[in-house]
């Protein structure tokens, strides 16, 4: 039975379920039946296979959590709130990213049964590896649901009953999901209804928190139907620019308005939804001081409308003329990121010369040096600043999902696909900037396809009848040695030349000449740091440390120090443990550690391995580079000597 071109009808799905799962006494709804169909025919999984859990390594978990730290920081409050209400009843609460990898968890006191079932941080639950399950199927269908016991594809997951709700960002893009799972729930599926409603409520609260955080410096509207007494988590939130165009929304608003009158919500003027412009709303609400009632234009429903104006903006009702200039970008600009380091300043000057000339930019540097920050600053400094900035981390997405993430698909491309289709990152970035992070991890077959797209300036999503013209600025980044990968036939040389019209190298923090000034600037920018000062010993340790995690590690250390500071002073005791070690010394640049591992070995191999891994905070990539060997070789040597990464690393 083909997966493409034609959607499977209800009778075919029913016959498929009966033929493949005759021993199960269930009648799954269409969404679950489609997921079972995908699990067999698309993912080629065996429902009776021995249950092998797919768990990331400790280092991979640490890196994955760092990549999602903003999402985690906002979502953790919702995870904790839900856990307070369900963990005592025997539920595990999990937060995943958009690819089904768990980022956070709350478990009952008797943890072993839950961890043995894979309900832990770092577990992969996407359909490609686990078949039909709460997290994977809710993400694939982009809707809240309960997957109860034998509705799971794998028989080894029959004891689970999972209530899951997807989480969307303020651009309507999927960020992950929230999940409450019980073990050995013997009751009917209907008994999980209230649990599902709780999960949905907290997922919406997470979305609303993300919206308010992202648009805290913008005009925002809260719209609530007058006759709707549902929870406030369902109110419609909209962010608008000074001209009244919608630039962001929460999920409730997308559900209510997106595709109404065949027009997407983002980019519409607010006066197509409400009978008032931004200027009129400012006047009617006395500059946001009070709410108003009006009838929505879409369905003529009576709604309450509240207007929020950012702190510091002029609020008088009579001042309704928008400012002559748009608000300054919140993100650091190129000159700020360049600091006072001569090499970085030279790089910034070169970047400004190539802006808006159709030249692709490749940013290189160690992990944590700020590659994405520079990519965003390049976007903000270009003529494309009003267009989208779309980022894709090639190392954070399972290989099986990168193609659909990058190129997208159209409605009806295959059974169970989003009925509206899904735009890929390339198409979403049209008119703006596409940032390809960790480009060195892109699979070989997709390198070929990306090269063709960049050459032809058009893409052909799966199921599309005609190609789509492409107009994007491409910025890519890597911490890997692409020249070496080209020699080893792991990266296409012609793609490298397409991506590296200009190369910007970001020095490691230990190599920057303005390190002391940078530390002071970053410290002053931390919340709660006003009036704090570094004592002499703390300053010396910050300057003397090697910072294998670079600026990202420095920022985390400063936040920690600010939280522990007392009496207006940050001393040695306020610093993280790795900076308190006696005799801490800077880590030498990789170029100075040119001795091969073979030259260091002999009877001291284990000691050298342990010392270097600790020196680099168990960052496998950095440690391998310092030895001049590959990651896989270092992993083999660790396995040979029984060296295991400590749990404390994450």
C-alpha positions in Angstrom: 0.0 0.0 0.0 1.6 3.3 -1.1 2.4 5.9 1.5 2.6 8.8 -0.9 0.2 10.7 -3.1 -3.1 9.4 -1.7 -4.3 9.4 1.9 -5.5 6.1 3.3 -9.3 6.0 3.9 -11.0 4.9 7.0 -11.9 1.4 5.7 -8.3 0.8 4.6 -7.0 1.9 8.0 -9.5 -0.4 9.8 -8.4 -3.3 7.6 -4.8 -2.6 8.3 -5.2 -2.5 12.1 -7.2 -5.8 12.0 -4.6 -7.5 9.8 -1.5 -6.4 11.7 -2.8 -6.3 15.3 -5.4 -9.1 15.5 -4.6 -9.9 19.1 -5.4 -6.4 20.4 -9.0 -5.7 21.5 -9.1 -2.1 20.5 -10.6 0.2 17.9 -8.1 3.1 17.7 -9.3 6.4 16.4 -8.0 7.7 13.0 -5.0 9.6 14.4 -3.7 6.6 16.3 -4.5 4.2 13.4 -2.5 6.5 11.1 0.4 6.4 13.5 0.3 2.6 13.7 0.3 2.6 9.9 3.4 4.8 9.8 5.2 2.7 12.4 4.9 -0.4 10.2 5.1 1.0 6.6 7.2 4.2 7.0 9.5 3.4 10.0 9.6 -0.4 9.4 9.3 -1.2 13.1 8.4 -4.5 14.7 5.7 -4.2 17.5 7.1 -7.3 19.2 10.8 -6.3 19.0 12.8 -6.5 22.2 12.5 -3.1 23.8 15.8 -1.3 23.3 15.6 2.2 24.8 17.2 5.1 22.8 19.0 7.2 25.4 21.5 10.1 24.7 24.8 10.0 26.4 25.5 12.3 29.3 27.5 14.7 27.1 24.8 14.7 24.4 22.2 15.4 27.1 24.2 18.4 28.4 24.7 19.8 24.9 21.0 19.2 24.0 19.8 21.0 27.1 22.2 23.9 26.4 20.8 24.2 22.9 17.3 24.5 24.4 18.1 26.4 27.5 15.7 29.3 26.8 12.9 26.9 26.1 13.8 24.9 29.3 13.9 28.0 31.5 10.4 29.1 30.5 8.9 25.6 30.4 10.3 24.3 33.7 7.8 26.3 35.7 4.9 24.6 33.9 6.6 21.2 34.3 6.9 21.8 38.1 3.3 23.1 38.3 1.9 20.0 36.6 4.1 17.7 38.7 2.7 19.2 41.9 -0.7 18.0 40.9 -0.1 14.6 39.4 3.2 13.1 40.6 1.8 12.0 44.0 -0.9 10.2 42.0 1.8 8.0 40.3 2.4 10.0 37.2 5.8 10.9 35.6 5.9 14.4 34.0 8.2 14.8 30.9 9.0 17.8 28.7 10.3 17.0 25.2 11.7 19.0 22.3 10.1 19.0 18.9 11.9 15.8 17.9 10.7 13.8 20.9 13.9 14.0 23.0 13.1 14.5 26.7 14.7 17.6 28.2 13.2 17.6 31.7 11.4 15.2 34.0 9.7 14.9 37.4 9.2 11.3 38.7 7.5 9.8 41.8 9.7 8.7 44.7 9.8 5.1 43.5 11.8 6.0 40.4 13.1 2.6 39.2 9.9 1.4 37.3 9.8 4.7 35.5 13.4 4.9 34.5 13.3 1.3 33.3 10.4 2.3 31.1 12.5 5.1 29.5 10.8 7.9 31.3 14.0 9.9 31.8 15.9 12.9 30.5 17.7 12.1 27.2 15.2 9.4 26.0 14.1 9.5 22.3 10.4 9.0 21.8 9.9 10.0 18.2 7.8 7.6 16.1 10.8 6.7 14.0 12.3 4.7 16.9 9.4 4.1 19.3 6.4 3.8 17.0 3.0 5.0 18.2 3.5 6.6 21.7 2.2 9.6 23.5 5.1 12.0 22.8 6.0 10.9 19.3 2.4 10.7 18.0 1.3 14.0 19.6 4.2 15.7 17.9 3.5 14.0 14.5 -0.2 14.9 14.7 0.4 18.3 16.4 -2.6 17.7 18.7 -3.2 16.8 22.3 -4.1 13.1 22.9 -4.0 10.2 25.3 -2.2 7.0 24.1 -3.5 4.3 26.5 -1.9 0.9 27.1 -2.2 -1.3 24.0 -2.7 1.7 21.7 1.1 1.9 21.9 2.9 0.3 19.0 5.5 -1.6 21.0 4.1 -4.3 23.2 6.8 -3.4 25.8 5.0 -0.1 26.3 1.6 -1.6 27.1 1.8 -0.6 30.8 2.0 3.1 29.9 -0.9 5.5 29.7 0.3 8.8 28.3 -1.6 12.1 28.2 0.3 14.6 26.0 -0.1 18.2 24.6 2.1 19.8 22.0 3.7 23.2 22.7 4.0 25.9 20.0 6.0 29.1 19.9 4.8 32.5 19.1 5.4 31.9 15.4 3.1 28.9 15.4 6.1 26.5 15.2 6.2 23.3 17.2 8.7 23.4 20.1 8.0 20.2 21.9 5.3 18.7 24.2 4.3 18.2 27.8 3.5 14.6 28.9 2.0 13.0 32.0 2.5 9.2 32.1 1.2 6.6 34.5 2.3 3.0 34.9 -0.1 0.1 35.2 -3.3 2.2 34.7 -5.9 -0.6 34.6 -8.9 1.6 34.2 -10.4 2.7 30.8 -8.9 5.3 28.6 -11.7 7.7 29.6 -10.3 7.8 33.1 -7.4 9.8 31.8 -9.6 12.6 30.5 -9.0 15.0 33.5 -5.3 14.3 33.4 -5.2 15.3 29.7 -7.1 18.5 30.4 -4.5 19.4 33.1 -1.6 18.7 30.7 -3.3 20.9 28.0 -3.8 23.7 30.5 -0.1 23.7 31.6 1.1 23.4 28.0 -0.9 26.5 27.1 0.5 28.3 30.1 4.0 27.5 28.9 3.1 28.9 25.5 1.7 32.1 27.0 4.8 32.5 29.1 7.0 32.1 26.1 4.9 34.7 24.2 5.1 37.3 27.0 8.8 36.8 27.4 9.5 37.1 23.7 7.3 40.2 23.2 7.8 41.9 26.5 9.1 45.0 24.6 6.3 45.1 22.1 2.7 46.2 22.0 0.5 43.1 22.8 -3.2 42.5 22.9 -5.2 40.0 24.9 -8.6 39.1 23.4 -11.2 37.0 25.2 -14.7 36.2 24.0 -17.2 37.9 26.4 -19.3 34.7 26.8 -16.3 32.4 27.3 -15.7 31.4 31.0 -12.9 29.0 30.2 -9.5 29.3 31.8 -7.4 32.4 31.2 -4.8 30.1 29.6 -7.1 30.0 26.5 -7.1 33.8 25.9 -5.9 34.9 22.6 -2.6 36.9 22.7 -1.3 38.9 19.8 1.9 41.0 19.3 1.9 43.9 16.8 4.5 46.2 15.4 4.1 50.0 15.3 2.2 49.8 12.0 -0.4 47.4 13.5 0.8 44.2 11.8 0.7 41.0 13.7 4.2 39.7 14.4 3.5 36.9 16.9 0.6 35.1 18.6 -0.1 32.3 21.1 -1.7 29.0 20.1 -5.3 30.1 21.0 -5.0 33.0 18.5 -3.6 30.8 15.7 -6.4 28.3 16.2 -9.0 31.1 16.2 -7.7 33.2 13.3 -5.0 31.4 11.2 -6.2 30.7 7.6 -9.5 32.6 8.3 -10.5 34.1 5.0 -7.6 32.1 3.5 -5.1 34.5 5.0 -2.4 33.5 7.5 -2.4 35.3 10.8 1.2 36.6 10.9 1.5 39.7 8.8 -2.1 40.7 8.9 -3.2 44.1 10.2 -5.0 44.1 13.5 -7.8 46.1 12.0 -8.7 43.0 9.9 -9.6 41.2 13.1 -10.9 44.0 15.3 -12.8 47.2 14.2 -9.9 49.4 15.3 -6.3 50.3 14.4 -3.5 50.4 16.8 -3.8 54.2 17.1 -7.5 53.9 17.9 -6.9 51.1 20.4 -4.3 53.3 22.2 -6.9 56.1 22.4 -9.8 53.8 23.4 -7.9 52.1 26.2 -6.3 55.3 27.5 -2.9 54.2 26.6 -3.5 50.6 27.8 -4.8 51.7 31.2 -8.2 50.0 30.8 -9.9 47.3 28.8 -12.6 47.8 26.1 -15.4 45.7 24.6 -16.0 45.4 20.9 -17.2 43.0 18.3 -14.7 40.9 16.4 -14.8 41.2 12.6 -14.3 37.5 12.0 -17.5 36.1 13.7 -19.0 39.3 15.3 -18.6 37.8 18.8 -18.4 40.3 21.6 -14.9 40.3 23.0 -12.9 41.9 25.8 -9.7 43.5 24.6 -6.8 44.6 26.7 -3.7 46.4 25.4 -0.3 46.1 27.1 2.3 48.8 26.4 6.0 48.0 27.4 7.5 49.7 30.4 9.1 53.0 29.5 7.0 53.7 26.5 4.9 56.9 26.5 1.3 55.9 27.5 -0.9 59.0 27.4 -4.1 58.4 25.5 -3.7 61.5 23.4 -0.3 60.4 22.1 -1.3 58.0 19.4 1.3 58.7 16.7 3.7 55.8 16.4 7.4 56.6 16.9 9.3 57.7 13.8 11.9 54.9 14.2 11.3 51.3 15.0 12.4 49.9 18.3 16.1 49.0 18.5 16.7 45.3 18.2 16.9 43.5 21.5 19.7 41.2 20.3 23.3 42.5 20.6 24.6 44.2 17.5 27.7 43.3 15.5 29.9 46.0 17.1 28.8 44.9 20.6 29.7 41.3 19.9 33.0 42.3 18.4 34.0 43.9 21.7 37.6 45.4 21.8 39.3 42.3 20.4 41.3 43.5 17.3 40.7 40.2 15.3 37.0 40.2 16.0 36.7 43.9 15.2 38.4 43.2 11.9 36.0 40.4 11.2 33.0 42.7 11.9 34.3 45.3 9.5 34.7 42.6 6.8 31.1 41.3 7.5 29.7 44.8 7.0 31.4 45.1 3.6 29.8 41.9 2.3 26.3 42.5 3.7 23.4 42.4 1.2 25.7 41.3 -1.6 24.5 37.7 -1.9 27.6 36.3 -0.3 27.2 33.3 2.0 28.9 33.5 5.4 30.5 30.6 7.3 31.2 31.1 11.0 33.7 28.9 12.6 34.8 28.5 16.2 34.6 26.3 19.3 31.4 25.4 20.9 30.1 28.3 23.0 31.9 31.1 21.2 28.7 32.8 20.1 28.2 31.6 16.5 24.4 31.9 16.6 24.6 35.3 18.3 26.8 36.6 15.4 24.4 35.0 12.8 21.5 36.9 14.4 23.5 40.1 14.5 24.3 39.7 10.8 20.6 39.3 10.0 19.7 42.4 12.1 22.4 44.4 10.3 21.2 43.5 6.8 18.5 44.8 4.6 16.6 41.6 5.4 16.1 42.5 9.1 12.3 42.8 8.7 12.3 39.3 7.2 12.4 36.0 9.2 15.5 34.6 10.8 15.2 30.8 10.7 17.7 28.5 12.5 18.3 24.8 11.9 20.7 22.9 14.1 21.9 20.0 11.9 23.4 18.2 14.9 20.3 18.4 17.1 17.8 16.8 14.7 17.6 13.0 14.0 18.9 12.3 10.5 15.6 10.8 9.5 13.9 14.2 10.2 16.4 16.7 8.7 15.0 16.4 5.1 11.4 17.3 6.1 12.7 20.0 8.4 14.8 21.6 5.7 12.6 21.1 2.6 9.0 20.5 4.0 6.1 18.8 2.3 2.7 19.6 0.9 -0.8 18.4 1.9 -1.5 14.8 1.1 2.1 13.8 0.6 1.8 10.7 2.8 -0.6 9.1 5.3 -0.7 10.9 8.6 1.0 14.0 7.4 -0.2 17.4 8.6 -3.3 18.0 6.5 -2.1 21.6 5.8 1.4 20.4 4.8 4.5 21.8 6.5 6.9 24.4 5.2 10.5 23.5 5.5 13.1 25.8 7.1 14.3 27.0 3.6 10.8 28.1 2.6 10.1 29.7 6.0 13.3 31.7 5.6 12.3 33.2 2.3 13.0 36.9 2.2 15.2 36.6 5.3 18.1 34.6 6.7 18.6 30.9 7.1 21.1 29.9 9.8 22.5 26.3 9.4 24.2 25.5 12.7 26.6 22.6 12.9 26.6 22.3 9.2 29.4 19.7 9.4 26.8 17.2 10.8 24.5 17.3 7.8 24.1 13.9 6.2 25.9 13.4 2.8 22.7 12.9 0.7 21.3 16.1 2.0 24.5 18.0 1.3 24.0 17.1 -2.4 20.4 18.3 -2.3 21.3 21.5 -0.4 24.0 22.3 -3.0 21.5 22.0 -5.8 19.0 24.3 -4.0 21.7 26.9 -3.4 22.8 26.7 -7.1 19.3 26.8 -8.6 17.7 29.1 -6.0 14.5 27.1 -5.8 13.2 24.2 -3.8 10.7 21.3 -4.5 8.9 20.3 -1.3 7.6 16.7 -1.1 4.3 16.6 -3.0 4.6 20.0 -4.5 3.4 20.4 -8.1 5.9 23.2 -8.9 9.2 24.4 -7.4 9.2 27.4 -5.1 11.6 30.3 -5.8 14.1 30.9 -3.0 15.5 34.2 -1.8 17.5 33.7 1.4 20.8 34.8 2.9 22.6 31.7 4.1 24.7 31.8 7.2 26.2 28.5 8.4 28.4 27.6 11.4 30.5 24.7 12.6 33.0 23.9 15.3 34.5 21.1 13.1 37.5 21.1 10.7 35.6 21.1 7.4 38.9 21.0 5.5 39.8 17.8 7.2 36.3 16.4 6.6 36.6 17.2 2.9 39.9 15.3 2.8 38.2 12.4 4.5 35.3 12.5 2.0 32.8 13.4 4.8 31.9 16.8 3.5 31.4 18.0 -0.1 34.1 20.4 -1.3 31.7 22.1 -3.7 29.2 22.7 -0.9 31.9 24.1 1.2 32.8 26.7 -1.4 29.0 27.6 -1.8 28.8 28.2 2.0 32.1 30.0 2.6 31.9 33.1 0.4 33.3 34.7 3.5 34.6 32.9 6.7 34.4 34.6 10.1 36.4 32.8 12.7 35.4 33.4 16.4 38.3 33.0 18.8 38.0 31.0 21.9 37.4 33.0 25.1 40.9 32.2 26.4 42.3 33.7 23.2 40.5 37.0 23.3 42.5 40.1 24.3 39.5 41.8 25.8 38.7 39.0 28.2 38.8 41.1 31.3 36.5 43.8 29.9 34.2 41.2 28.5 33.8 39.6 31.9 32.9 43.0 33.5 30.4 43.7 30.7 28.7 40.4 31.0 28.6 40.6 34.8 27.0 44.0 34.7 24.3 42.7 32.3 23.2 40.0 34.7 19.9 40.5 36.5 20.6 41.3 40.1 24.2 42.3 39.5 23.8 46.0 40.1 26.2 47.1 42.8 28.2 43.8 42.9 31.9 43.7 42.5 34.5 41.0 42.1 37.1 40.6 44.8 40.8 40.2 43.7 40.9 36.4 44.0 37.6 35.8 42.2 38.7 38.1 39.4 42.1 36.3 39.1 40.3 32.9 38.9 37.9 34.1 36.2 40.8 35.5 34.2 43.1 32.5 34.8 40.5 29.8 33.9 40.7 28.2 30.4 36.9 28.3 29.7 36.5 25.1 27.6 32.8 26.0 27.2 33.7 29.6 26.2 31.3 32.5 26.5 28.3 30.2 27.2 30.1 28.7 30.2 31.2 32.1 31.4 27.7 33.4 31.3 26.4 30.4 33.3 29.2 30.9 35.8 28.5 34.6 36.3 24.8 33.9 36.8 25.7 31.3 39.4 28.1 33.8 41.1 25.5 36.6 41.2 23.0 34.3 42.8 25.4 33.3 45.6 27.0 36.8 46.2 26.6 38.4 49.6 27.3 41.9 50.9 27.8 43.2 47.4 30.9 41.1 46.8 31.6 38.1 44.5 34.4 36.1 46.1 35.9 32.7 45.4 33.2 30.8 47.3 30.6 32.2 44.9 32.2 30.6 41.8 31.4 27.2 40.4 33.4 24.3 41.7 35.7 24.0 38.7 36.9 27.5 39.3 37.7 26.9 43.0 40.3 24.2 42.4 43.6 25.4 43.8 46.2 26.4 41.2 43.6 26.7 38.4 45.4 27.7 35.2 44.3 28.6 31.7 43.7 25.9 29.2 46.2 26.3 26.4 44.8 26.8 22.9 44.4 23.7 20.9 47.3 24.8 18.6 49.7 24.6 21.6 48.7 21.1 22.5 50.1 19.5 19.3 51.6 16.4 20.9 49.8 13.3 19.6 48.1 11.1 22.1 50.6 8.3 21.2 53.5 10.5 22.5 51.8 10.8 25.9 50.8 7.2 26.4 52.5 4.2 27.9 51.8 3.5 31.6 50.3 7.0 32.0 47.5 6.7 29.4 44.7 6.5 31.9 46.0 9.4 34.0 46.3 11.6 30.8 42.8 10.7 29.7 41.3 11.5 33.0 43.2 14.7 33.4 42.3 16.0 30.0 38.6 15.0 30.2 38.4 16.9 33.5 40.3 19.8 32.1 37.7 20.1 29.3 34.7 19.5 31.6 34.1 16.1 29.8 33.6 17.9 26.5 34.5 15.0 24.2 35.0 17.1 21.1 37.4 19.6 22.8 39.3 16.8 24.5 39.7 14.9 21.3 40.9 18.0 19.5 43.5 18.6 22.2 44.9 15.1 21.6 44.8 15.5 17.9 42.5 12.4 17.5 38.8 11.9 16.4 35.9 11.7 18.8 35.4 8.0 18.0 39.0 7.2 18.8 38.7 8.9 22.1 35.5 7.0 22.9 37.2 3.7 22.1 40.0 4.6 24.5 37.6 5.5 27.2 35.8 2.2 26.7 39.1 0.3 26.8 39.9 1.7 30.2 36.4 1.7 31.6 36.2 5.5 31.8 32.6 6.6 32.1 31.3 10.2 32.0 30.1 11.2 35.5 26.4 11.9 36.0 27.3 15.3 37.5 28.2 16.6 34.1 24.5 17.3 33.4 
